[in-house]
Amino acid sequence: MHRLLRWSPLLFLPVIALGFFRTEEKAPVVIPSAFRWKNSYWLEGGEEQAITRNGIQRVYHKLLDIDWNPANGAHPVSVVRIPYQWRNYSERRGNWTDQVELVPCIYITNNTFLKLDDGGTDLLARNLLRKLRMELPERVHGVLLDCDWSPKSKDRFFRLTRIMNDSLDVPLTVTVRLHQYAQPAKTGVPPADRGMLMPYNVSTITEPGDVNSIFDRATAEPYFAHAKPYPLPLDIGLPAFSWGVQFRNGAFVGVLQDQQVQDALSLGLLTGETNGTLQVTQENNEHMPQLHLGDVVRVERMTPEVIAQVVELARTAVNSDTLAVAYFELGTGTFQRMSREQVEAGFDCFGPRRQGAFPFEHDMTEPFLDSAAAIAVDTALWVPVDTTVPVIDPQYKRP
């Protein structure tokens, strides 16, 4: 099948100087990007402002969360429709269709692939392709699969990746965690067009202590120390979020989003270092019943200074002449509080920002699957089941 884009290795420009050849590395072109990982299908005002203020050219929008359900197998626990900026539901275009690139994302738990057999994997791939056909606007600029696959699940995940990559007419990207980046011979390399390196969530979130599980340089640095160029061209995700990790009697309870931590501080429920470890010293069962006296909350914040440390390490992983650098994520107070200069500094450390029109010239018209694959996909709806989503899956290192 003709692929829309094949990413080339870094270009080297030989120049003659002082009578000998000297090789200069050409800086890659950066596509300023951001993740959109909320479960609401409308962009809030702060999200729109963050896109326009920071010159975001591409948005990675979470479309589906897939988990294993005993009654229904691999099934959606959330479906987030495309915001009207990209698709007005009376037609397949929106005001931003030709303004900001859109990459729909599908998150699938590792547990799903541990439960699936080959036949179930093929069925999941068909369901995902059908859902994409139903939901996508006229133009998209790729599809991203997010799964923290393991040695036991990689065969099924790679099988699904291959099926989808053979059926899509746009580049397929998969997320790559640090352990997968550092040990591709052990973890395998998915049959995708690109990888999205997630150089954060470096420690186990469920462990008590004062180490920031989102990013700790001493923990992250060894992954880059001896890593060879990754076999797939890489894009880069940058963490721009904060949260509170709640413990009770030394045991992990769950995650408080940044706004919940701020609300608890405003209500006077927490005492301690606002950028460190806090303790619940008052209860408010009406507004925050999840907080009990004596609970400990480890506040993990990403600041521009810490993000700069992530950038410094992630730059060593760049292996293509064009890459997306994507902040996670648009809706967080952490990202929205960053100035334009701070956001752009993260992009500019990798290379010059892309100027001009989209790099892909293909309009997404129906059907966007290969004809042979389209025949195999029926038109039945894939209806979400009523499931309870856990606060966080400790095995999942959220991008």
N, C-alpha and C positions, 0 to 999 in steps of 0.2 A: 504494500500500500504506500502511496506517496505521502510522506510526512510533511507537515506544514513547515517545520523548523527543525534543523539539526544544528545543535550548538557545537561550535568548533573549540579546540583548545585555545589557551592563551596565545595571542599572536606575538611574535618576536620580530622586531624590526632591526635588521643588521645595518649598521652605518659604518662608513669608513672614517677613521679619525687617527691622525698621527701615524698613518702608514700601516694600521692593522685593523682587523674587524673587531667591533665591540657590540655585544648584544644588549639591547635595552628592552626591558619588559614594558609592554603597553598596558596602561591602567585599564581595568575593565569598566564598561559602561554600566551604571547602576540604575535600575528601575525603582524609584521610591514607592514603597508599598506598605500595607498594613493589613493585619488580620481583623476580621469582624466575627466574633465567636459568641455573640449573644443568641438567646432563644426567641427574640422578637423579630418579626420580619419587617419592621419599619426602622429606619435610621432616626435616632434621636438627634435633637438639635446639636448637642455637643459632638456627636459623631460626624455629622455633616460639616460642622465648622472645623473639626480636626482634619478632615480630608482636604477641604479647600485651603485652609490656612497653611498647611504643611506641604502643599503641592504633591499629594499622594496620587500616583498614576495608576496603581493597581490595588484592588481590594480582594483578599482571600476570604470569601464568605462561607461560613459553616452552613451547609444545607441539611445535613443528616447526621444524627448520632445513632449508631447501630450497636446493639448489645444482644446477648443471647437470652432468649426467653424460653423457659422449659415447655411452655404450651405451644409456642409458635416458631421456635428456632431463632435464626438471625432476623431481628426485626427492629424497626426504628423505635427509639425511645423519645426522639424529638425530630420534627420536620420543620425547618425554618425556611419559609418561602422567600423567594428573591425579592428584595426591596423594590418599591415601585420606581426608584431612581433608574433602575436597569430594566424593569419590566412592568409596564402598565398593563394590568391584566385584561384590558379590553384588546390589547395587541401585545406583540412580543418585544416591543422596544420601549425604552424610557428616555428621560431627558439626559441621562448620563451614559447611554449606550455607547456613544462616540466620544465621551469625555474622560471616563475612568474605566480602566480595564477591570473585568470581573473574572475571578477564578473560583468556582464553587468547590467546596471542600466536604469530604465525607470522613467522619471519625468512626472507626470500628475498633471495639475493644479486642485486646489480645485473647481474652477468654472466648470470644466468638469463634476464632479460628482453632482454638483448642477443642471445641465441641464439634466443629463441622467435619464432615468427610468430603471426599472429592465431589460427589454429587451435590451436596449442600452448598459447597463453594461455588459450583457452576450456577446453581439456582440464585444464590446471592448476587453474583455478577449480573445475571440477566435482570434481576429486580432493580439493581442500582442503575443499569443502563436505561431501563424503562422509565425509572423515576427522573433521571436526567432529561430524557426526551420530553417528559411532561412539564417539567418545571423551568427549564433553562430559557433565557431570553434569546433574541436573535443572534447575539454575538457574545461569545466567551473567549477567554484567552488561555484556556487550559483547565484541567481538573486536578485536584489534589486529594490523595488518599492519606489519611493520618492513622497509623497503627504502630504501636510500640511492639513489633513482632519479636518473637523469641526463637531460639533454636528448635523448639518443639512445634511452633506454629508457622514457621517461615514457609514451609512447602505449600500450605493452603493459601497463605497471604500472597506468595509469589504467583501461584496459579491464578488467583483472582486478578492480580495486577496484570498478568499477561493477557488474560481474556479481555479486560477493559482496554488495555493499551492497543490491542489489535482491532478494537471496535470503534475507538474514538478518532476523530479527525483533528484533534488538538493535542498539544503535549500533555502527557501524564506525569505528575510529580508525586513523589512519596516523601513523607517526613523521615528524617534520619536523626536518631538520638546519638549522643556522644559515644556510647558503648558500641553502637553499630558503625559509627564513623571510624573509630579507632581500630576495630577488629573486623573488617569486611570478610576476611577469609573464614572467620568463625561464624559470623552472623548472616553471611550471604549478602548479595546485592540484588535488589528487586529489579525485574525487567521493565523499568520505567525509563522515561526520557530524562528526567532530572530528579535530584534530591533536594529537599529543603532541610538544611542542617539546623537543629535546635540546640545551640550550645549553652543550655541552661537546664534548670531542674536537675541539678547535679547530685543532690543528696536525697536520701530517703525521707520523705516528708513526715512519716509516722514516728521517726525517732526523736525522743526528747533531747534537749540541749540547746545551745545558742548558735549553732551553725545555720546560716541562711540556706535553706534547701533550694531556693530559686537559683542563686549563684554564689559560689564561694570559689575564689580564684585558686586557692591551694588545692581544692578538690578537682577543679576543671582542668588545670594546666597539664596534668599527666596525659590526658587524652590527646593532646596536641603534640606532645614532646617528640614522639617517634612516628607519628602518622604519615603515611605516604599519600599522594594525591588520590582522592576518592575516585572509584571507577565511574561514577556518574557526575555530570556537571552539577555544581551545587549553587543553590540560592541560600540566603542566610536569614534566619529569624532572630530578632532581638527582643529581649524581655522588657516590657514597659508596663508592668503590673505589680501590685502588692497585695498581700493578704495576711491574715492572722491564723496561725496554726494552734488549735485548741487542744489542751491536754487536761485530763482529770485523773488525779492520783497517779501521775506518770504515764498514763495510757492515752493514746491518740483518740480524740473524739471527732474531729472534723475540721473543716476550713471555714473561716469567716472571711467574706469578701471585704475589700478595702473599705467600702462604705459602711459595712456593719461594724468594723473596728472604730471608724470615726464616730458612728452613732453611740457606741458603748462608751467612748471617751466623753462625748458630749453629755451623756446621762450620768457621768461620774461613777461608772461601774468598775472602771479599771484603774489600777495604780501601778506606777513604775515607769520605765523608760519607754517613751512613745516610739522609739526606733529600736527597741530591744524586747525584753521580756516583761510582760504585764501580768498582774494577778487580779482576779475578780474579787473585789472587796465589798461590793454591794450587789444585790439582785434586783431585777425589775421584770417580774413574770409577765407583765402586760406587754411590754415592748420587746424584750429579749429573753424569753424563757429558756433558751438554750444555754445561758450562762449561769453557772452555779457558784456559790461561794467557794473560794479556794482554787477554782480552775486557773490554769496558767495559759496565757496566750503569747506565743512567740510571733512578734510582728516582723514580717519579712518584706522589706521595701527595696524597690529598684529605683535608684537615683541616677541622674545623668552621669555622675562620677562612676558609679558601678557599671552602668551600661557601657561606658567607655572602656572598662576592663574587658567586658565581653567582646566588644569590637576588636580590641587589640589581639585577642586570641583567635577570633573567627576569621580575621583577615588572612591568617596563615592557611586557611582551608580553601581559599578562592582558587578555582581551577578552570574558569571559563572566561570568555571575553565579554560576556553580558550576564548580569545576574540581578535578581530581585533581592532587595534588602527590605524585610518586612517587620515592622514593629507589632508585637502582640501586647495589647490589642486596642482597637479604636475606642471602646467604651469605658476604659478604665480612667479613673481620676489621675493615675500616675502619668499616662500618656497625654491626657488633655491638659494637665498642668505644665507640661514641658513647653518651652518657648519654641518658636519656629527655628531659631538659631540652634537650639540644642538638638532638635529633631534632625535638622539638615546636617549637623556635624556628624551624626551617626552614618548618614548616607555618604557624605563626602570623604570619610576615612577609607572607603572602599574604592572610590574612583569618581569620575565626573558623572553627574546625573544626566539621564537620557533627555535629549531635546527632540521636539517634533512629534510626529504622528506615531501611532501604534506600530509595533514591529510585525504584527500579523495582519494580513490583508484579507483574511477569509471571513465572510459573513456566515454565521451559524443559521442555516436554513434547515427546515425539516426534510428528510431525516438527517441527523448528523452522524448516524452510524453507517458503517459499511452495509451495503444492501444485503449481504448474506447474514450479517448479524441482526439486521433489522427484521428479517423474516422470522428469526428464532425468538423474537421478543413479542409477546402478546400485548394486549391493551388493557388487561385487567388492572385495577387499582391495587396498590400495595398499601393496605390500610394499617396505620400505627395501632398498636395495642395499648391498653391502659397499664402502664408499668410505673413503678416507683424508681426514680433515679436516685442513687446514693449521693450523699454530699460530695464524696470523692472516692474514686477507685484508687486505693493505695498502690496498686501495681501500675497505674497509669501516670506517667510523668507528663502533665498537661503542657501543651505548647504555649 
